[in-house]
Amino acid sequence: MHRRSLFMGVPAALVANLVSSRRGLTSTSALTTPQPLAAPNPLRHGSRIRAVNTGTWIDPRTDFLPLVERCKAEGWQLELPASLHRKWKWFSGTDAERRVDLEAAWSDPRIEAIFYIGAGWGSARVLEAGFNFSRRSLWSIGFSDSCSLLLAQWAAGSRGAIHGSIAGPDAQWQRTVDLLTARSVAPITGRGIIAGIAVGPLVVTNLTVATHLIGTPWFPDLRGTLLVFEDIGEAPYRVDRMLTQWRSVGLFKDVIGLAIGRFNWQGEEEPGDFSMSAIVKERLSDLGVPLVIDLPVGHGQPNLSLPLGANACLDGKNGSLMLLP
């Protein structure tokens, strides 16, 4: 699946002791500018959600009925504006039109959540076109190209951004519902590479999208965070190049834990080349922080939702990532 074609434990006391014994680990965010707002209220019966497409145009034959029915089962009202099917070049409208769509959703006090529909490319252009986040927290769900908006929302101090999909199997959708309604969710598990425990706020993103935000006003402060990457369609040498950029800029300096979701690559590897997992481990294993790979996050199934800014515990020995109260 390419971006263009996309539709859309540790006990608390033990964690506290471990955190206090390790330099740089904190159970609260090190982010101070701006101060993050409180999380948005849980969705309830009657909550209104608006679908917005800030990226590439989608097939006008796309059937939204399954998503409408899912929302209806929760008692939510999903708004599907006609602009979802708009087309300009390879975008779902001009940059100005897409910016106005997003501003309308954020400024409408009746809207309690935004579902980012579509992917491809274009969301960063909406930011460049002058979009500014209202000073409120709002649930927003997306991944892939939408990561630019999720990161920018967190950078602006607004809570509620969730890296995840509104499509996929029922269990995946139920996890998203649980997050939107303030219910607990199960830890997710990958493969531990570098042992250690780190506790801090999550920042979850597509590597390519985040790399292209470096140096912009929309790139968040990563100090004291647990950073989770995913990506698709990037050859190992390109992932090497991006991670080397992050290292060279010093962006990993104050990150307290690293985790890798799904990095889908189906090209051939030449003899002597790094495999995807090998280059990830080679570039990230010497940073002195816990490292977990193969989390069920990102393009493909399952794509388990993770909320940006949520306090979490990463265990590099058993490969788990657990959200904390």
N, C-alpha and C positions, 0 to 999 in steps of 0.2 A: 504494500500500500504506500503510495507516495503522498506528500503533503497536498498536492494538487487534487487528488481524488478523494480526500477525506471528507466524509459528511460531517461530519461534525467533530513474657514480661518480667519488667523489673519493678519491684515495690518502690513506692515513693520515698520511703525513708532511706532505702539503700541508694537510690539515685542521688538524694541530697548529700549523703556522705561521700559518694564518689565524686560528685561535682565539686564539693568544697576542697577535696584533696588534690585536684588537678588544676594547674595554672591555665587560665583561659577559658575554662568551662563555666558556664553560668546557666541557671534555669530560667533566667529572664533575658529578654532581648538586649543586646548591646546597642541597638539602633536608637538614636536619640533625636535625629533630625529628619523629618518631623516626628514628634511623639505619636506612636500608633494610637488610633482611636479604639474604642471598645468594639468587640465583634458585633455584627448585625444580629438583630433578633431572629430566633428560629422561625422558619416558615411554618405557617399554620393553615388550617382550612380557610380557603378564600384568598390566599396570597396570590398576587399577580406577578407573573414572570414575562419578560419580553425577550424574544429572540432577536439577535442582531448579527448581521454579517458584515464584518469589517475587513474581510480578506477577498479571496478570489470568488468570482461568480459561481453559483451552483446551478446544476441542471434544473430547469423549470419544472421537470417532471418529478422532482424529489417529493417523496411522500412523507409528510410530517404527521400523518395520522397516528402511527405508533407512539410518537413522543407526546402528542396531544392526549392520547388515552392514558399514558403513564402519569402525566400530570393530573389528569382528571381523577385517577384512582387515589391520588393523595389529597384531592380537594383543591388543587391549585388551578389557576386560570392562566393558560399560556397564550400570549399575544403573538401572532405571526403577521407582521406588517408586510405590505406588498413589496417593500424595498428589498426583502430577502431575495427576490428573483430579478432584481435590477442587474444590468450588465453594462459596463463601460470598459473597453479593452479586455484585460483579463481580471478586472476588479468588479466588485458588486456595486458599482457607482463610482463617481469621481471621489477624490480624497475629501473634498468639501462636503459632498453628500453623505459619505460614510461618517464623517465627523459629526454632522448634524444628527444623524441617526443615533449615534452613541450619546451625544449630549442630551437628546430628548429622553432617552432611557434613564440616564443618571439624574436628570433634573426633575423627573416625574416622581413626586413623593408616594404615589400609589404603587410604584414598581419596587418590589422587594428582592428581585434577583434578575440577572441577565444570563441568558444562555448564548454563548458565542457559537454561531452556526457557520459551517464552512471552515476553510483553512487556506492552504496555498501560500499566499503572500499578500501583504497589504496593511496589516494592522499597525506596523511601525510608521507607515505613511500617514495614518490618521493622527498619531501623536505629533508627527512633524507638522501636520496641517493646523495645529493649534489646539487640539483637544486638551482640556484640563479637567481633572477629577474634582467633582463636588466634594466639599468637606463633610463627607458622611461615609459610613461603611455600608457596603452593599454586596450581597452574594453575587459572584460572577464565576461561571464555569467554562473552561475551555482548555485546550492544549495546542501543541504545534505552533502555528503562526500566532495564535492568540496569547502565547506566552509573553509577547511584548507588552500587552495590556495588563496581564496578571502581575508582571514584574513592576510595571509603572504604577499600578494601583498600590502595591505594597510599598514602593519607594515614596509614594505620596502620603503614607501613613494611614491609608484606608484598609480596613480588614474585610475579609469575606471572599477573597480570591481563592478559587479551588482549581488545582490542576487535575483535570479529569475529563471524562467523556460522558455525554448524555445519551449515547447510543450503547450498543453492546448487550451482553446477556443480563438477565434479571438480577443476578447476584451483584454484578458490577453496578447496576443502576441503584440497587438497594443501599449499597455503601454510600453512594452520593446522596440519596434521600436521608440517610442517617446523619450525615454531616450537616445537611441543610436544616435538619430538625433537632440538632444538638444532642443526638444520641451517640453513645460510644461505638467505636468500630474496632475490629480486630487488628492486631499488629500485622504487618506484611513482612515477608521473609525472602531474602535473597541468599547470597553466598558470602560469608565473611572472609575478608582477605587480610586486613590489618586489625588486630584485636584492640579493644578499648571501648569505653563507653563515653558518649558525649550527649549532653542535653542542651537544647536550645531551640530557637524558632526555626521552622522549615522554610527553605526557599527552593522551589521545585520549578524546573524549566527545561525547555528544549535548548541544547547546547548551542546550535547554530544561531537561533534567534537571540539568545542572550549575548553571544559573542558580538553580534552586530549592534548591540545596544551599549557596548563598552564606550565610555567617554561621553555619553549623552546624559541629559537630565533625568532620564527614565531608568537608569541603571541603579539598583538599590545598594545600600550599604550592606555588606556581607559580614561585617564583624560579629563574631559570636553566633553565627548561623550554622545549621546543618544544610548542606547544599546537595541537591539531588538533580542529576542530569538524565535526559533521555534524548534520542535522536533517531532519524531515519534517512536512509539513502545517502549517507556520507561514508566514503571509503575510509579505511583505517588511517591512511596517510593524511586525510583531511581532518580527522579527529585529532591526530597527533599535532597537526598545525594549530588547531584551535586551542587545545590544552596547553601547548607551548606558549601561545599568546597569553593565556590566563596566568601561567607561571611567570612569564617575563614581566607582566604588568604588576605582579605582586598581589593578585586578587585572591589567592589561596592563603595568604599570610595569616589572616585572623579567622579563617573558617575553622570550625571546631570538629567537623565530621563531614565525610563525603560518601555519597551513595550513587550508584549508577543503575538506571532502569534499563529499558530495552533499547539497544542500538542496532536497529535492523539494517543489515547490509547484505545484499545478495550477489555482489560482484565476485569475480574470481580473485584469489590471492596468488600472487606470483611466488615461486620458490624463494625463500629467504625473507619474505615480507612478514611484518607483524600481523598476527590475527587481531581482530577487534579487541578481544578480552586481553590479549597480551599488551597492546599499546596502552589501553586504559590502565592496567596495573603498572606498567613501566613508568607512566607519566604521573601517577597519583600515589604510589606506594611509599614514597620517601618524604611525604609532607608532615609526618609525625602526628597524624590524626587517624581515627578509626575509618576503615574503608570497607564498604559493602558493595557487591556488584549483583547483577541479575535480579533486581527487584521487579515485580510485575507492574511496571509503570511505563507508560508511553505508547507509541503506535503499536497496534496489535492487541491481542487479547490474552489475559485480561489487562485492562488499563485502570488500575485501582486509584481512586481519587485521593489526593492529599491536599490539605489546606495550607496555603502560604501563611506564614506567621504563627501557625499553631505550635505550641511547645511540644517537643517530641524527644524521644530517647533512641539513639542509634547504638546498637551493640555490634561491634566489629568482630566479635568472636562467634556468636551464633547467627549473625546475618540478619537480625531483626530491626525493624523500625516501628516504634510504638508511639502513638499519640498519647499525650499526658493530659490529665484534667486541667 
